[in-house]
Amino acid sequence: MIVHGGDLDDVAARYGVPRDGLIDFSANIDPYGPPAGVASVLAAAAANPRMLAPYPSPAYDALRLAIAREHAVPVDTVVVGHGGAALLDAALQTFARSGWVVPVPAFSEYARAIAAAHARMIAVPLGDAFLPDPGELLSIAARERHGIMVNTPHNPSASAMPASDLDELIDGARARGIALIVDEAFADYVPERSCIARAVGTPATIVVRSLTKFYALAGVRVGYAIAHPALATRMREHLPSWPVGSLDAAIAVAALADRAYANVTRTRTARARERLCAALARIGLRPYPSVANYLFIELPIAADALDCVLAKLVDCGVVVRDCRSYRGLEERAAIRVAVLDDPSNERLVTALQAALAVP
């Protein structure tokens, strides 16, 4: 079973269909592409390939400054790395805990990264709203002397932890000496829900961010973490030299500089999400409440019928994320779909209606 979205080559080969005919709803990437400044960086590199010859700046001053300005934090709190997954590995090595408490379902990279760190993972099942109980997580972590890893907005449900819950988690972790990793890969869609401002003053919290989805840069492997300066310094020691290429760093700087793009993306996504939810409701489907650029949907079928529905969707040229690979969702007929442009979203609704034989 596929545990990541976006692998259209695998889908095309498995179902024997042309890749070019598929619309990918399985990866939550903005459909309108990256900010215009990214094209300018690429054009400059094409015009002068010699700009790629020098090594990147080891300190990544320009990129770290751009990130620091974006979040109004000191530069020495910023750590850059080769995507969010690589930074998760570095964060785990920095804290060096024997185990981690993780609410599930959760992004599959958590289990992989924890196993790679030779640590134990304690999975704590989430309720129907997919919101963790801070008190429960803190209690388990304190008892087991483990760290805590959470993500908000949550993947795959797109729910976001209330600010009060995040505060309780951060304050409780600090008071009890519990390491805390907060994955905010989709927080650009709800910046007011970010806990970055709290993390920089807390020596036990690392916030991991991504440029992949919001800026449509999945092929450019740049992520970053923000933490207390002393913690950030320790974290850099667990990253390879030059973790980000010169061109990738320049692209990231250009993307972050485009504030208008960010505002338009948030507004456009929210409106498209609202229209898509309304269209799905018209065919009898009820997506879970979402604050990000994807929806979690429980289909009105048995879990063992999901393979047939997925095949029918592919026949209609639509690829969605099968959520049975998430721990805790193995027996549920649940899918996750990206919010794309209106024509694509309409095609998704039509395909679901046909695949489910909704009258």
C-alpha positions in Angstrom: 0.0 0.0 0.0 1.3 3.5 -0.9 2.1 5.5 2.3 2.8 8.8 0.6 0.8 10.7 -2.0 2.0 12.0 -5.3 3.4 8.8 -6.8 1.6 8.9 -10.1 4.1 6.7 -11.9 3.2 3.9 -9.4 -0.5 4.5 -9.9 -0.2 4.5 -13.7 1.8 1.3 -13.7 -0.4 -0.5 -11.2 -3.7 0.3 -13.0 -2.3 0.2 -16.5 -3.3 3.8 -17.4 -1.5 6.7 -18.9 0.1 8.9 -16.3 -0.7 12.1 -18.2 -4.4 11.5 -17.9 -4.4 11.5 -14.1 -5.3 14.4 -11.8 -3.5 14.0 -8.5 -5.6 14.7 -5.4 -3.3 12.4 -3.3 -0.6 15.1 -2.6 -1.6 18.3 -1.0 0.2 20.8 -3.3 -1.1 24.2 -4.4 -2.4 23.7 -8.0 -1.4 27.2 -9.2 2.4 26.6 -8.9 5.1 28.5 -7.0 5.4 32.3 -6.7 6.5 34.2 -9.8 9.9 35.0 -8.3 10.8 31.3 -8.4 10.7 31.4 -12.2 13.0 34.4 -12.2 15.6 32.5 -10.1 15.4 29.5 -12.5 15.7 31.8 -15.5 18.8 33.4 -14.0 20.4 29.9 -13.5 19.5 28.9 -17.0 21.1 32.1 -18.4 24.2 31.7 -16.3 24.8 28.0 -15.3 28.1 29.0 -13.7 26.2 30.4 -10.7 25.8 26.8 -9.7 29.5 26.1 -9.4 30.3 27.5 -6.0 29.4 25.8 -2.7 26.4 27.2 -0.9 27.1 29.5 2.1 27.5 27.1 5.0 25.5 29.4 7.3 22.7 30.0 4.7 22.5 33.6 5.9 20.1 34.8 3.2 17.7 31.9 3.6 17.7 32.0 7.4 17.2 35.8 7.4 14.2 35.3 5.1 12.7 32.7 7.4 13.4 34.8 10.5 11.7 37.8 8.9 8.7 35.7 7.9 8.1 34.7 11.5 9.5 37.7 13.3 12.1 35.6 15.2 15.8 35.9 15.7 18.0 34.5 13.0 19.8 32.2 15.4 16.6 30.3 16.1 16.4 29.1 12.5 17.7 25.8 11.2 17.5 24.9 7.5 17.5 21.4 6.1 16.8 19.1 3.2 13.0 19.0 3.7 10.8 18.5 6.7 11.5 14.7 6.9 15.3 15.3 7.3 14.6 17.9 10.0 12.5 15.4 11.9 15.5 13.1 11.9 17.7 15.9 13.2 15.2 16.9 15.8 15.0 13.3 17.2 18.8 13.0 17.3 19.0 16.4 19.1 16.7 15.3 21.9 18.0 11.7 21.9 15.0 10.3 23.8 14.4 6.6 24.2 10.8 6.9 23.1 8.1 9.2 21.7 4.4 9.6 22.4 2.6 10.2 19.1 -1.1 10.7 18.5 -2.4 8.5 15.7 -3.3 8.5 12.9 -0.2 10.4 12.0 2.1 11.1 9.1 4.0 7.9 8.3 7.4 9.7 8.5 7.1 9.9 12.3 7.2 6.1 12.7 10.0 5.8 10.2 12.1 8.6 11.8 11.5 7.2 15.3 12.5 3.7 14.3 15.6 5.2 12.5 16.5 6.9 15.8 16.3 3.5 17.6 13.6 4.8 19.8 10.2 3.4 20.9 6.9 4.9 19.7 3.8 4.9 21.9 0.8 5.5 19.7 -2.1 7.3 21.4 -5.4 7.0 19.4 -7.2 10.2 18.6 -10.9 10.7 19.0 -13.4 11.4 16.2 -12.3 15.1 16.0 -8.6 14.1 15.6 -7.6 16.5 18.3 -5.1 15.3 20.9 -5.6 15.7 24.7 -2.6 17.6 25.9 -3.0 16.3 29.5 -3.1 12.7 28.3 0.0 13.1 26.2 1.9 14.9 29.0 0.9 12.2 31.5 2.1 9.3 29.3 5.3 11.1 28.3 6.1 11.9 32.0 5.4 8.4 33.1 7.5 6.8 30.4 10.2 9.6 30.2 9.5 10.0 26.5 9.2 12.9 24.2 6.0 14.0 22.4 5.5 14.5 18.7 2.4 16.2 17.3 1.3 17.9 14.1 -1.0 20.7 13.6 -2.8 21.1 11.3 -3.3 17.4 11.5 -2.5 15.0 8.7 -4.8 13.4 7.4 -7.8 15.2 8.9 -6.7 18.9 8.6 -8.0 19.8 12.0 -5.9 22.3 14.0 -5.2 22.2 17.7 -6.7 25.1 19.6 -4.2 27.7 20.9 -5.1 26.9 24.5 -4.2 23.2 23.9 -0.9 24.1 22.3 -0.1 26.4 25.2 -0.9 23.6 27.7 1.3 21.2 25.8 4.2 23.6 25.5 4.0 24.8 29.1 3.5 21.3 30.4 6.5 19.9 28.5 8.7 22.7 29.7 7.6 22.3 33.3 8.2 18.5 33.2 11.4 18.5 31.1 9.6 16.7 28.2 11.0 17.1 24.7 8.3 18.3 22.3 8.4 18.3 18.4 5.6 20.1 16.7 5.2 19.5 12.9 3.6 22.5 11.3 3.9 21.4 7.7 0.5 23.0 6.8 0.5 25.9 9.2 1.0 28.5 6.4 -2.8 28.1 5.8 -3.5 29.2 9.4 -0.5 31.2 10.6 -2.5 32.4 13.6 -2.5 28.9 14.9 1.3 28.5 14.8 3.3 28.0 18.1 6.6 29.4 16.7 6.5 32.5 18.9 6.3 30.2 22.0 8.9 27.8 20.8 11.8 30.3 20.5 11.6 31.0 24.2 11.2 27.3 25.3 14.3 25.2 25.5 12.3 21.9 25.1 10.4 22.6 21.8 11.3 22.3 18.1 8.8 23.4 15.5 9.4 21.9 12.0 8.1 23.6 8.9 7.9 22.9 5.2 7.9 24.9 2.0 6.7 22.0 0.0 2.9 22.2 -0.1 2.0 25.9 0.4 4.5 27.2 -2.1 4.2 24.2 -4.6 7.8 23.3 -4.2 7.8 19.6 -3.6 10.7 19.1 -6.0 12.8 21.6 -4.1 13.8 19.9 -0.8 13.9 22.8 1.6 12.5 22.8 5.1 13.3 24.5 8.3 12.9 24.3 12.0 12.6 27.0 14.6 13.7 26.5 18.2 15.4 28.2 21.2 18.9 29.4 20.0 20.8 26.8 22.1 18.5 24.0 20.9 18.9 25.2 17.3 22.7 25.2 17.6 22.6 21.6 18.8 20.2 20.6 16.0 22.5 21.9 13.3 25.2 19.5 14.6 22.9 16.6 13.4 22.6 17.9 9.8 25.1 17.2 7.0 27.3 20.0 5.7 25.5 22.1 3.0 22.1 20.4 3.5 20.4 22.7 0.9 21.7 23.4 -2.6 22.4 27.0 -3.7 19.6 27.0 -6.2 17.1 25.5 -3.8 18.1 28.1 -1.2 17.6 30.9 -3.7 14.2 29.5 -4.8 13.1 29.4 -1.1 14.2 33.0 -0.5 12.2 34.1 -3.6 9.1 32.2 -2.5 9.2 33.6 1.0 9.6 37.2 -0.3 6.3 37.1 -2.1 3.8 38.1 0.6 1.1 38.8 -2.0 1.3 35.1 -3.1 0.8 33.9 0.4 -2.2 36.1 1.0 -3.8 35.1 -2.3 -3.1 31.4 -1.7 -4.8 31.4 1.7 -7.9 33.2 0.4 -8.1 31.2 -2.8 -7.7 27.9 -1.0 -10.3 28.7 1.6 -12.9 29.6 -1.1 -12.1 26.6 -3.2 -12.3 24.3 -0.1 -15.7 25.8 0.8 -17.1 25.2 -2.8 -15.7 21.6 -2.8 -17.2 20.8 0.5 -20.6 22.1 -0.7 -20.3 20.0 -3.9 -19.4 16.9 -1.9 -22.4 17.5 0.4 -24.7 17.5 -2.6 -23.7 13.9 -3.4 -24.1 12.9 0.2 -20.5 13.1 1.4 -19.5 14.9 4.5 -15.8 15.9 4.7 -14.3 16.6 8.1 -13.8 20.3 9.0 -10.5 21.5 7.5 -8.2 24.5 7.9 -5.7 23.4 5.3 -5.7 22.5 1.6 -7.1 19.0 1.9 -10.1 17.2 3.1 -10.6 13.9 5.0 -13.7 12.0 3.9 -15.2 8.8 5.2 -16.9 7.0 2.3 -20.3 5.3 2.9 -18.9 1.9 2.0 -17.2 -1.1 3.8 -13.4 -0.8 4.1 -13.0 -3.9 1.9 -14.9 -2.2 -0.9 -12.5 0.7 -1.0 -10.1 -0.9 -3.5 -12.9 -1.2 -6.1 -13.8 2.5 -5.6 -10.2 3.6 -5.9 -9.9 1.6 -9.2 -13.1 3.3 -10.5 -11.7 6.7 -9.6 -8.5 6.0 -11.5 -10.6 4.9 -14.5 -12.1 8.4 -14.2 -8.6 9.9 -14.2 -8.6 10.8 -10.5 -6.1 9.7 -7.8 -6.9 10.2 -4.1 -5.0 9.2 -1.0 -6.1 5.9 0.5 -5.9 6.5 4.3 -5.8 2.8 5.3 -2.0 3.0 5.6 -2.4 5.4 8.5 -2.2 3.7 11.9 -5.7 3.6 13.3 -7.5 3.9 10.0 -6.7 0.4 8.6 -10.4 -0.7 8.9 -12.0 2.5 7.7 -13.0 3.5 4.1 -11.4 6.9 4.4 -9.7 9.0 1.8 -7.8 12.3 1.8 -8.2 14.7 -1.2 -6.3 17.8 -2.0 -8.2 21.0 -2.7 -7.3 21.9 -6.3 -8.7 24.4 -8.8 -12.5 24.4 -9.5 -12.5 22.4 -12.8 -10.3 19.7 -11.1 -12.5 19.7 -8.0 -15.6 19.3 -10.1 -14.1 16.4 -11.9 -13.3 14.8 -8.5 -16.9 15.1 -7.4 -18.2 13.7 -10.7 -15.8 10.8 -10.3 -16.8 10.1 -6.7 -20.4 10.1 -7.7 -19.8 7.6 -10.4 -17.5 5.4 -8.4 -20.0 5.3 -5.5 -23.0 5.0 -7.8 -24.6 7.9 -6.0 -27.9 8.6 -7.7 
